[in-house]
Amino acid sequence: MASVDEAAISLSSEDTVGSRRALRGWYARLVFVIGVAMTVVHLLVYTNVLFLDPYVFRSVHLSFAAVLALFVYRGWRAAPSDRPSVIDVVLALAALVPTIYINQELEQLVFRIADWTTGDLVVAAITLVIVLEMARRMIGPALPLLALVFMAYAVVGPWLPGFLTHRGFTVERIVVFEFTTSGIFGVPLGVSAEIIFLFVLFGAFLHGSGVGQVFTDVARGLAGGTRGGPAKVSVIASGFFGMISGSAAANAAAVGAFTIPLMKSVGYRAHFAAAVEAAASTGGLIMPPVMGAGAFLIADYLGVPYGDVALGAAIPGFLYFFALYWMIDFEARRYGLTGMPRELLPKVGQVLRAHGYKLLPLAVLLYFLLYERSSVTRAALWSIVAVIVISFASRATRFTPRRLLRAGYDGAEGVITVAAATSCAGLIIGALVLTGLGGKLSQVLIDLSGGNLLIALFMTTLLCLVLGTGLPPVASYAIPAAIVVPSLVELGKPVGMTPLAAHLFVFYFASIGAFTPPDMTAVYVASGIARSNVWTTALTAMRIGGAIYFVPFMFAYGPALLMNGEPAAVVLALFTAAVGCIAFAAAVQGFLLKPANWLERPLLLVAAFFLVSAEPVTDAIGFGLIAVTLLSQRFLGFGRTLPVVVAAQPLPIVGDGTAVAAESER
């Protein structure tokens, strides 16, 4: 069976729409050189060997990513599969134009936004076409179409009613404005160029270090022998991978190749096994230290070190995996599912003694982010150095010149989707800035909610779901954040809601697309491995991963969960939230000490919601309802039925403790 580290670890978590070409001959060599050159240029900028104005650097980043996207991915079915088409070559050459033009006209360009020239307009139009095509090819039509809708709104404003009306702008004015750092070259693309690329490169170097196998072996050793162990292995291993990946699809591919057959081997139904992996892998987007790409945007928007964002997100990330663990435990109890034979499981101590040194790059990353509180760039650079150094401990993982170049190319290709998403999201944000619609919508949210924070949070949830359809998580976060965060901060002042809490709330609901229809990228990967029905898997993942809809309300009303407050308050908030997660899992699964009847499940659900806010009165009610439920479970026997369990035939288990996948869903 393939090694875990054969799955890519990157921040580019979305499957690309255009199929990947199998380039051959000098085309393949050219693309490889371009990718390595992109990495070299970025590293020169990161290490201050090469000094570029941020405007120029963002254009360089976009041009490199666009050329790679146009050469590596087909734009239509009839396009050649082994070489770029003539149109691709023309577009790739056009993608170089903005970098050349901005570099030459930089000083004049920033002062003539309102008095643009014909050259400005032509280059801006070329850049706009490149960005839209790049996004369509890498992500699909939803994001570029949404960008066109917002730009069209900037034209038709005078003819719209109510708060939607504005003075209107000419097409030329809009196109030129989008060419600035308020549009395409704004904060999202800047974060992609200045931060995200470096972490994608870090993931590319980790790819061959063997750390993935360490995560899996430790998870198997910790939980493999417990009740329903393989599913818990999936949760723990995905949590470990999420610490370095920030990618739901890559996480599902890497961990699911091992855990899904294991889950099926002890009797988990195929769709449930795939759902567990999809839900656990989605946690990679919200689990520090390397979260989804949107988390780096949060740090930039707030003007705080990324380490502060990662630290604040630590407890919510833990709570999500904690709730998922109990979802699985209750499922295992209902169906009487056992663990794996202990003799086939690795011993954690032996794994750490033999391979623990492979975790050193993670320790370096955490040290610089949390202890030194240094820049993200410095932390990631030293972590990459640590990966290279420890690779020489084993011939199998040693970074030869060929492997160094390969990692450099993989880092460049891994950031293409993020660059496409952030540049296209910049078009939407630019339209919001130009028309003032962002501020208007923020005020509308306050008015429609009647000043009620809970209603505003539910409306934000709905907005994220609507705007996030068909978009990658980074765009799903960036667009709603520009609209709703100011109003959430204003409405949340009475309960102590911080700006970080408001941003993370949006970020969480921007991340659910990994297992929520229609996008559900992690579901497609996991169901493909399990050979299960995609829609059954998605619905099951939404059920067992339901904490991702629940936890954001906890930290919205409990700022202590974001490490904001005295240590005693943080510990108390963590305890009540953890109990609330157990109650939530029990209510969803219909099992606590035994199957829950029709009265107990609502009691558990209400108890969970009362424990959302760490207030004495609500906590007392929540704990009281749980106590009533426990007494009912102990002394009342009505309304309890156990499911009929059809024993699964054990799958063959190979020497490393993994199971051979079944041919069809049980």
Secondary structure, DSSP 4 states (H G I P E B T S, - for coil): ---GGGS---S--SPPSSPBP---HHHHHHHHHHHHHHHHHHHHHHTTSS---HHHHHHHHHHHHHHHHHHHB-SSTTS-SSS--HHHHHHHHHTTHHHHHHHHHHHHHTT-STT--HHHHHHHHHHHHHHHHHHHHHT-SHHHHHHHHHHHHHHHGGGS-GGG------HHHHHHHHTSTTTTTSHHHHHIIIIIHHHHHHHHHHTTTTHHHHHHHHHHHHHTTSTTHHHHHHHHHHHHHHTT---HHHHHHHHHHHHHHHHHHTT--HHHHHHHHHHHHHGGGTSSSS--HHHHHHHHHHTS-HHHHHHHTHHHHHHHHHHHHHHHHHHHHHHT-----GGGSPPHHHHHHHHGGGGHHHHHHHIIIIIS---HHHHHHHHHHHHHHHHTT-TTT---HHHHHHHHHHHHHHTHHHHHHHHHHHHHHHHHHHHTHHHHHHHHHHHHHTT-HHHHHHHHHHHHHHHTTTS-HHHHHHHHHHHHHHHHHHHTGGGT--HHHHHHHHHHHHHGGGTSTTT-HHHHHHHHHHT--HHHHHHHHHHHTTHHHHHHHHHHH-GGGGT-S-HHHHHHHHHHHHHHHHHHHHHHHTBSSSB--TTHHHHHHHHHHHTSS--HHHHHHHHHHHHHHHHHHHH--TT--PPPP-PPPPPPB-TTS-BPPPSS--
